[in-house]
Amino acid sequence: MPRDPRLYLADIVDLRNILVHEYSGIDDRVVWLVARHRVPILRGEAMSLLASLDR
């Protein structure tokens, strides 16, 4: 069973704050890994949640 995407909210907000406020300290490799590996997972879980709301 996928994790509820709302549980990722704190992590998403934290990453956003780092990207916006600590731009000079960002490790491009970490951002790339998140974009390539975690965003697709989160998208799939969010789509599943949305589909379950339509039922």
Secondary structure as UniProt FT lines:
FT   HELIX           5..8
FT   HELIX           9..21
FT   HELIX           23..25
FT   HELIX           28..33
FT   HELIX           34..38
FT   HELIX           39..54
//
